Amino acid sequence: MQKIKIVNAGHNKLNVVKEVKNLTGLGLKESKDIVNIEGIFEISDEHDTESVISAFLEIGAIVEKSI
């Protein structure tokens, strides 16, 4: 598992929540809590971290790998 930190969700938080939901398999409320409160979520190793970061950049969010 790899951890991703949301540094700034940008102006399009709904799309960021949807992306977190798609990557984690969590529900909408849990994904929203990650974006608004927690800021860190885990993705499985099958996802390429760099492509995940690029996907968030495309929707206006700033994310980074977390330790």
N, C-alpha and C positions, 0 to 999 in steps of 0.2 A: 504494500500500500504506500502511496505517495501522498503527502500533504500539500495542499494549495492554500495560500493565504490571499484573501481579497483585500487589496490595499485601498482601492477606491472603486465603488460600483458604478460610478458615473451617473449620467442622467437617465439611463435606460435600465433601471433596477429590475423591472419586470422580466426583461430578456435575460438578465444575469440570474435571476431566480430560476427561470426555466432551464437555463444551461446547467446550473447546479443540480436541479431536479433530474435532468437527463443523465448527468454523469454519475450521480450517487444512487439513483433509484429511490430516493426518499420522497415523501409526500410534499405537497405544495407548502404547507405550513412549516414543516421542518426545514425546507430549502429557504424559505423566506427568513426564518430565524437565523440561519447560517449567514445569509447576506447582510441582515440588519443588525445582528447581535454578535454572533460568534466570530465570523470572519475567516475561519479555517475549516476546511473539509478534506476528506480523504477520497482519492480515486484509486481504482484498482491498477495493478501493474500492466494490464492490457492496454491502458490508455497511454499514449505518448505525451509526456508532460509538456513538451514544447508546442505540440499541436493544440493542447488544451489551453495553454497560455495565449496562443495566437487567436483561438476562437473567442476568448474573452476580450482581447484587444479589438477585434473586429466589431464587437457590440459596445465598445466604449468603456470597458472596465479595465482596471489595472490589477493584475494578479502576479504572484511570484511563488516560487517553490518555498515551502516552509520546512524547517528542520523538526 
